[in-house]
Amino acid sequence: MMPEWMDGLKTLCKCRHPFKRGGISWGLFLSPDTLVDAALRLFRAGFFLEDISALNSANGFVAVYHLSPYSGPDRVALYVILPHNDPQIPSISAVYSGALWHEREAMDFFGIHFTGHPDPKPLLLPEDMTDHPLIKEGKSRAPLIDLLDLGEIVERDPDFLFFEETNLPTEKSKPEGQ
């Protein structure tokens, strides 16, 4: 059964996770334009923001948001896939003020631009630094299917194909000895 806050939320993919295995109940893949709506729904449902981080995959950057309710074990992970050449996503700092710090950190380390952020200057790195130290290049980037535990896909947009078999070689798919 899906939680009430999820009713009508436009997602690209909804994944149900066994909480005891990974500490997450739901993994939702969103487009950038639905992120703020999801954050508002979770805020109104009594969830707090734990953290914001990112992954650098072969499929693009993935902004990762972890939220938990003030009561109960119903932890949620929100994922937004962004292109490497233009990683922009709306800031959720107007919903969760704690996002201010986390968004600046993700900007420092991955180069993700959070549109609407009120103070986008670097948080931990020098202001004149133009490199982003956690960006991987080319073959160092693994496909999302190798990086994320999907749990059980409950619902998926037919055009959301990030977890289909890919032609990208991965450590898991390479023949032994290569």
Salt bridges, closest charged atoms under 4 A:
ASP37 OD2 - ARG41 NE 3.16
GLU50 OE1 - ARG75 NH2 2.82
ASP51 OD1 - HIS66 ND1 2.92
GLU103 OE1 - HIS117 NE2 3.85
ASP119 OD2 - ARG104 NH1 3.47
ASP149 OD2 - ARG21 NH2 2.56
GLU155 OE2 - LYS14 NZ 3.49
GLU164 OE2 - ARG156 NH1 2.70
GLU171 OE2 - LYS174 NZ 3.15
